[in-house]
Amino acid sequence: MNLLLPRYVSPANRLDHWALRDVSFDVRRGRKLALVGENGSGKSTLLKIIARLIQPTAGEVAVNGSVLPLLELGAGFHPDLTGYENVFLQGAVLGLSREEIRRRLGDIIAFSGLADFMDTPVKYYSAGMFVRLGFSVAIHCNPDILLVDEILAVGDADFQDKSFHKMMEFVGQGRTLILVSHSIFAIREICDEAIWLDEGRIRAAGPAREVAEAYMRWSHDRARPFEESRRKGRASPLPPAPAPHSCRIAGVRFLDSGGQPCEKTLSKDPLVVAIECEADGEIADVGCRVVFRAKQDTAILQLDSLAQGTALTLPRGRSTLRVAVGSLIAKQAAYDVEVFLFHRPPGFAPTILSQTRSRLAVANRDGVPTNYFLDLKWEFEVAHPGQ
C-alpha cells in the first residue's frame, strides 16, 4: 500500500460536516461585534472566511475596507531573525511598506516593552514575549476592520491592560471590530452586538450583554447534568429546594483599602467585593461564592460563605453583599471574577439564584512575584438599605 497516495472515499462512505450553515449577518462601519459559542461552533472558521484565508463552500462575503486578522500572533516570525528584523518581516506580511514600518517602529517597540531584547533572535524569546511582539506589530497597522481571535489574554497584567486600552482606542476611532472571546467581561465592555454560534448555526443575535448572558445561562444549564451525575457518584442526591423569591445581581464593584472603587489592586492589599443585589422578597439560607479565574478559565481562588458556615439573609429590595478579604495574595495577572448567589436550605440541594462575571487586575508590589495563597481570611456581610 502506498501511503503517499490520496485515499479514495466513496460517496456512500463520505461524511460531510458543515462548520458553518445558513449564517448571514451585516456589520456596519464602526460597530463592534462579538462571536460567542462553544469550541468547535464555527467562530474561528467564520473569522478566517471574513479574512479571506479560506473560501466558503457556498455563499459569499462582502468586505468594504482593509482587514487585519489577529488570529495567530507571530505566525510569520522567523526564529533565527532578531526582533527588529521580524518587525519588518511581519509588517510586510501585513501590508505595510518599509517606510511605514520605519515611522511606526518606535511605537511598536515601546508598546511591546521589549526594547532590551530587539537585537536578540526571537527563538530565544519566551512564549509571552513572542506574542507581545506579534500583537504590537499587528495593532499598529491601522486597518479599517480588525478581526480578533482570543488574543486579549496575552502577556502579564500590565500588557493585558495596555492591549485592552489600545483596543478601545481602536474602536473609538470609528473602525470596525469583530471579536471572538470566551471572556464575558471583554464582550460586555467592548462590543455593541453579539452572535451566538451553536454547531455552525446562529442561535441568537442582538445586544452584546443580552446574548452573552443567555450564552452563560445555557452553558451552566448544560453542565448541570454532569455536575449532578458527579454528585450521585459520591452520595445520594438531595432534593431540590423550594423555589425562593427571585433575586438578581445588579452589579459588582471592587473597593480598595480606602473604600474607593478600583479595577486594579496590589497583591497582599485588602480588597472588598461589593455585590449589589435585588430581591423580590426576603430570602434566607443564601450562599455566596466568589471565584477568581485565570487563563483557560482555571479557578485558582474561591471564597465560599457556606463553606465557612455562614448563611446569609437577603432583604426585600436592594442590598449590598460585601465580601471583605484581609489580604488578597495572587500572582500578577488579570482575572475573571465570577460571583454566584445560591439558595441552600438545610437538607436541600443548592439552587443558583444569579451569577455574573467581572474583571480585576492584580499587580505585584515592587515587582516581587508571589504565588497563590489559598488560606485567605475573609468575611461576608449584608448591608441592608439605609445602612
C-alpha positions as CSV (number, residue, x, y, z in Angstrom):
1,M,0.0,0.0,0.0
2,N,1.3,3.4,-0.9
3,L,0.5,5.7,2.0
4,L,1.6,8.8,0.0
5,L,-1.3,8.4,-2.5
6,P,-4.6,10.2,-1.6
7,R,-7.1,7.9,-0.1
8,Y,-10.3,7.4,-2.1
9,V,-13.5,7.6,-0.2
10,S,-16.6,6.5,-2.0
11,P,-19.6,8.9,-2.0
12,A,-21.6,6.3,0.1
13,N,-19.0,6.4,2.9
14,R,-18.3,10.2,2.7
15,L,-19.5,12.3,5.7
16,D,-19.9,16.0,5.1
17,H,-19.5,18.2,8.1
18,W,-20.7,21.8,7.9
19,A,-18.6,24.1,10.0
20,L,-21.0,26.9,9.2
21,R,-24.5,26.7,7.9
22,D,-27.1,29.4,7.0
23,V,-25.0,32.1,8.7
24,S,-26.0,35.6,7.4
25,F,-25.4,39.0,9.1
26,D,-24.3,42.6,8.4
27,V,-21.8,44.6,10.4
28,R,-22.0,48.4,9.8
29,R,-18.9,50.5,9.8
30,G,-17.7,51.4,13.3
31,R,-19.7,48.7,15.0
32,K,-18.2,46.1,17.5
33,L,-19.4,42.6,17.0
34,A,-18.7,39.6,19.3
35,L,-18.9,36.0,18.3
36,V,-19.6,33.6,21.2
37,G,-20.1,29.8,21.4
38,E,-18.5,26.6,22.4
39,N,-15.2,25.4,21.0
40,G,-16.0,23.9,17.6
41,S,-19.1,26.1,17.0
42,G,-17.5,27.8,13.9
43,K,-16.3,31.1,15.4
44,S,-12.7,30.9,14.2
45,T,-13.8,29.5,10.8
46,L,-16.0,32.5,10.3
47,L,-13.2,34.9,11.0
48,K,-10.9,33.1,8.5
49,I,-13.6,33.4,5.9
50,I,-14.0,37.1,6.5
51,A,-10.2,37.5,6.3
52,R,-10.3,35.5,3.0
53,L,-7.9,32.9,4.4
54,I,-10.3,30.2,3.4
55,Q,-13.2,30.2,0.9
56,P,-16.8,29.3,1.8
57,T,-18.2,26.2,0.2
58,A,-21.4,28.2,-0.6
59,G,-22.4,31.8,-0.3
60,E,-20.2,34.9,-0.3
61,V,-18.7,37.5,2.0
62,A,-18.6,41.2,1.0
63,V,-16.0,43.3,2.8
64,N,-15.6,47.0,2.3
65,G,-12.2,48.2,3.7
66,S,-8.8,46.8,4.7
67,V,-8.9,43.8,7.0
68,L,-6.3,42.8,9.7
69,P,-6.8,39.3,11.2
70,L,-5.3,38.9,14.7
71,L,-5.7,35.1,14.6
72,E,-2.2,33.6,15.3
73,L,0.1,36.3,16.5
74,G,3.7,36.0,15.4
75,A,2.8,33.2,13.0
76,G,5.1,34.8,10.3
77,F,8.1,35.3,12.6
78,H,11.4,33.6,11.6
79,P,13.1,32.1,14.7
80,D,16.6,33.0,13.5
81,L,15.9,36.7,12.9
82,T,16.1,39.3,15.6
83,G,13.1,41.2,17.0
84,Y,13.9,44.2,14.7
85,E,14.1,42.0,11.6
86,N,10.9,40.3,12.4
87,V,9.1,43.6,12.9
88,F,9.9,44.4,9.3
89,L,9.1,40.9,8.1
90,Q,5.7,40.8,9.9
91,G,4.9,44.4,8.9
92,A,5.5,43.5,5.2
93,V,3.3,40.4,5.5
94,L,0.5,42.6,7.0
95,G,0.8,45.0,4.0
96,L,3.0,47.9,5.4
97,S,5.7,49.4,3.3
98,R,9.2,49.6,4.7
99,E,8.9,53.4,5.2
100,E,5.6,52.9,7.1
101,I,7.3,50.3,9.3
102,R,10.2,52.7,10.0
103,R,7.7,55.5,11.0
104,R,5.9,53.2,13.4
105,L,8.9,51.3,14.7
106,G,9.4,53.3,17.9
107,D,5.7,53.0,18.8
108,I,5.8,49.2,18.2
109,I,8.8,48.7,20.4
110,A,7.6,50.9,23.2
111,F,4.2,49.2,23.2
112,S,5.8,45.7,23.3
113,G,8.1,46.6,26.2
114,L,10.9,44.6,24.6
115,A,13.4,47.3,23.8
116,D,16.2,45.4,25.6
117,F,15.6,42.3,23.5
118,M,15.1,43.6,20.0
119,D,18.6,42.6,18.9
120,T,18.0,39.0,20.1
121,P,16.8,36.2,17.8
122,V,13.2,35.5,18.6
123,K,13.9,31.8,19.1
124,Y,15.2,32.8,22.5
125,Y,12.0,34.7,23.4
126,S,9.6,33.2,25.9
127,A,6.1,32.5,24.6
128,G,4.8,35.6,26.2
129,M,7.5,37.8,24.6
130,F,6.8,36.2,21.2
131,V,3.1,37.0,21.4
132,R,3.6,40.5,22.7
133,L,5.8,41.5,19.8
134,G,3.3,39.9,17.3
135,F,0.4,41.9,18.9
136,S,2.4,45.1,18.9
137,V,3.2,44.9,15.2
138,A,-0.3,43.9,14.2
139,I,-2.2,46.6,16.3
140,H,-0.1,49.4,14.7
141,C,-1.2,48.6,11.2
142,N,-4.4,50.7,11.5
143,P,-6.8,48.7,9.3
144,D,-10.5,49.5,8.7
145,I,-11.6,46.2,10.1
146,L,-9.9,44.2,12.9
147,L,-10.6,40.5,13.4
148,V,-9.5,39.3,16.9
149,D,-9.5,35.7,18.0
150,E,-8.8,35.1,21.7
151,I,-5.7,37.4,22.0
152,L,-6.7,39.7,24.8
153,A,-5.2,37.4,27.4
154,V,-1.6,37.8,26.1
155,G,1.3,38.8,28.4
156,D,1.2,39.9,32.0
157,A,-1.4,42.1,33.7
158,D,0.2,45.4,32.6
159,F,0.4,44.3,29.0
160,Q,-3.2,43.0,29.0
161,D,-4.3,46.4,30.4
162,K,-2.4,48.2,27.6
163,S,-3.9,45.8,25.0
164,F,-7.4,46.4,26.3
165,H,-7.0,50.2,26.1
166,K,-5.4,50.0,22.7
167,M,-8.4,48.0,21.5
168,M,-10.7,50.6,23.0
169,E,-8.7,53.4,21.3
170,F,-9.0,51.5,18.0
171,V,-12.8,51.1,18.2
172,G,-13.1,54.7,19.4
173,Q,-11.7,55.9,16.0
174,G,-14.7,54.6,14.1
175,R,-13.1,51.3,13.0
176,T,-14.9,48.0,12.9
177,L,-14.1,45.2,15.3
178,I,-15.2,41.5,15.2
179,L,-14.1,39.8,18.4
180,V,-14.0,36.1,19.3
181,S,-13.6,35.7,23.1
182,H,-14.7,33.5,26.0
183,S,-14.3,36.5,28.3
184,I,-17.8,37.7,29.1
185,F,-16.1,40.9,30.5
186,A,-14.4,41.7,27.2
187,I,-17.6,41.1,25.3
188,R,-19.8,43.3,27.6
189,E,-17.3,46.1,27.8
190,I,-16.1,46.3,24.2
191,C,-18.9,45.1,21.9
192,D,-22.2,46.6,20.9
193,E,-23.7,43.4,19.3
194,A,-23.1,39.7,19.6
195,I,-23.8,36.5,17.7
196,W,-24.1,33.1,19.4
197,L,-23.0,30.3,17.2
198,D,-24.0,26.7,18.0
199,E,-22.9,23.8,15.8
200,G,-22.3,26.2,12.9
201,R,-25.6,28.0,13.1
202,I,-26.8,31.3,14.6
203,R,-28.6,30.5,17.8
204,A,-29.1,34.1,19.0
205,A,-28.1,37.6,17.8
206,G,-28.7,41.0,19.4
207,P,-27.2,43.4,22.0
208,A,-23.9,42.0,23.4
209,R,-24.9,41.9,27.0
210,E,-28.2,40.0,26.4
211,V,-26.6,37.4,24.1
212,A,-23.6,36.9,26.4
213,E,-25.8,36.4,29.5
214,A,-28.1,34.0,27.5
215,Y,-25.0,32.0,26.5
216,M,-23.7,31.9,30.1
217,R,-27.1,30.6,31.3
218,W,-27.2,28.0,28.6
219,S,-23.6,26.8,29.4
220,H,-24.4,26.5,33.1
221,D,-27.6,24.6,32.4
222,R,-25.8,22.3,30.0
223,A,-23.1,21.5,32.6
224,R,-25.7,20.8,35.4
225,P,-26.4,17.2,34.5
226,F,-22.7,16.3,34.6
227,E,-22.4,18.0,38.0
228,E,-25.4,16.1,39.2
229,S,-24.0,12.9,37.9
230,R,-20.7,13.5,39.7
231,R,-22.6,14.2,42.9
232,K,-24.6,11.0,42.5
233,G,-21.4,9.0,42.3
234,R,-20.4,10.3,45.7
235,A,-23.6,10.3,47.7
236,S,-27.4,10.2,47.5
237,P,-28.7,13.3,45.7
238,L,-30.5,15.9,47.8
239,P,-34.0,17.0,46.8
240,P,-34.3,20.4,45.1
241,A,-35.1,23.3,47.5
242,P,-38.5,25.0,47.3
243,A,-38.4,28.0,44.9
244,P,-37.5,31.2,46.8
245,H,-38.2,34.7,45.8
246,S,-36.4,35.8,42.6
247,C,-33.1,37.6,43.1
248,R,-30.5,39.0,40.7
249,I,-27.0,40.5,40.9
250,A,-27.4,44.1,39.7
251,G,-23.7,44.9,39.7
252,V,-20.2,44.1,41.2
253,R,-17.7,46.7,42.4
254,F,-14.2,46.2,43.8
255,L,-13.1,48.5,46.6
256,D,-9.6,49.2,47.7
257,S,-8.3,49.7,51.3
258,G,-9.7,53.2,51.3
259,G,-13.1,52.1,50.2
260,Q,-12.7,53.6,46.7
261,P,-13.8,51.7,43.5
262,C,-10.9,50.1,41.7
263,E,-10.2,47.9,38.6
264,K,-6.7,47.1,39.7
265,T,-5.2,46.1,43.0
266,L,-1.9,45.1,44.5
267,S,-1.2,41.6,45.8
268,K,-1.3,41.4,49.6
269,D,-3.6,44.5,49.8
270,P,-7.1,44.3,51.4
271,L,-10.0,44.1,48.9
272,V,-13.7,44.3,49.2
273,V,-16.0,42.7,46.6
274,A,-19.3,44.7,46.8
275,I,-22.2,42.8,45.2
276,E,-25.4,44.8,44.5
277,C,-28.4,42.5,45.0
278,E,-32.1,43.0,44.2
279,A,-34.7,40.5,45.6
280,D,-38.4,40.4,45.3
281,G,-38.8,39.3,48.9
282,E,-36.7,38.3,51.9
283,I,-34.5,35.1,51.1
284,A,-32.9,33.2,53.9
285,D,-30.2,30.5,53.7
286,V,-28.4,32.3,50.9
287,G,-24.8,31.4,50.0
288,C,-22.3,33.4,48.1
289,R,-19.3,32.1,46.1
290,V,-16.6,34.3,44.6
291,V,-14.2,32.5,42.2
292,F,-11.1,34.0,40.7
293,R,-10.3,32.5,37.3
294,A,-7.0,32.8,35.4
295,K,-6.2,31.7,31.9
296,Q,-8.1,28.9,30.3
297,D,-10.8,29.7,32.8
298,T,-8.9,27.9,35.6
299,A,-10.3,28.5,39.1
300,I,-7.4,29.5,41.3
301,L,-9.1,31.2,44.3
302,Q,-12.5,30.5,45.8
303,L,-14.3,32.2,48.6
304,D,-17.5,30.4,49.8
305,S,-19.8,31.6,52.6
306,L,-21.4,28.2,53.2
307,A,-18.0,26.5,53.2
308,Q,-17.1,28.7,56.3
309,G,-20.5,28.1,57.8
310,T,-22.1,31.5,57.1
311,A,-25.7,31.5,55.8
312,L,-26.8,34.9,54.7
313,T,-30.3,36.6,54.5
314,L,-31.1,39.0,51.7
315,P,-33.8,41.5,52.4
316,R,-36.5,42.5,50.0
317,G,-35.4,45.2,47.6
318,R,-31.9,46.4,47.1
319,S,-29.0,45.5,49.3
320,T,-25.2,45.2,49.2
321,L,-23.4,41.9,50.0
322,R,-19.8,42.8,51.0
323,V,-17.0,40.2,50.7
324,A,-14.1,41.6,52.6
325,V,-10.7,39.9,52.1
326,G,-8.0,40.9,54.6
327,S,-5.1,40.3,52.2
328,L,-5.6,39.1,48.6
329,I,-2.4,37.2,47.6
330,A,-2.3,36.2,44.0
331,K,0.1,36.2,41.0
332,Q,0.2,39.2,38.8
333,A,-2.4,38.8,36.1
334,A,-5.9,39.9,35.0
335,Y,-8.6,37.7,36.5
336,D,-12.2,37.0,35.6
337,V,-14.0,37.2,38.9
338,E,-17.2,35.0,38.9
339,V,-19.9,35.7,41.5
340,F,-22.6,33.2,42.4
341,L,-25.6,33.6,44.7
342,F,-27.4,30.4,45.6
343,H,-30.1,29.2,47.9
344,R,-29.4,26.2,50.1
345,P,-31.8,25.4,53.0
346,P,-30.6,22.6,55.2
347,G,-31.3,19.2,53.7
348,F,-31.8,20.5,50.1
349,A,-29.6,20.8,47.1
350,P,-28.4,24.3,46.2
351,T,-30.2,26.4,43.6
352,I,-28.4,29.2,41.8
353,L,-30.2,32.5,42.1
354,S,-27.9,34.6,40.0
355,Q,-24.4,34.8,38.6
356,T,-22.2,37.2,36.8
357,R,-18.5,37.9,35.9
358,S,-16.3,41.0,36.3
359,R,-12.7,41.7,35.7
360,L,-9.9,42.6,38.1
361,A,-6.2,43.1,37.5
362,V,-3.7,42.2,40.3
363,A,-0.1,43.6,40.2
364,N,2.9,42.5,42.4
365,R,4.2,45.2,44.8
366,D,7.6,46.4,43.7
367,G,7.7,43.7,41.0
368,V,8.3,40.9,43.6
369,P,6.5,37.8,42.3
370,T,4.1,35.9,44.6
371,N,2.3,32.6,44.5
372,Y,-1.4,31.9,45.1
373,F,-2.2,31.7,48.8
374,L,-5.4,29.8,49.4
375,D,-5.6,30.1,53.2
376,L,-7.3,33.6,53.0
377,K,-9.2,35.3,55.7
378,W,-12.5,36.7,54.5
379,E,-15.9,37.9,55.8
380,F,-19.4,38.0,54.3
381,E,-21.9,40.6,55.4
382,V,-25.2,42.0,54.0
383,A,-25.7,45.8,54.2
384,H,-29.4,46.5,54.3
385,P,-30.8,49.6,52.7
386,G,-30.1,52.7,54.7
387,Q,-27.0,51.2,56.4
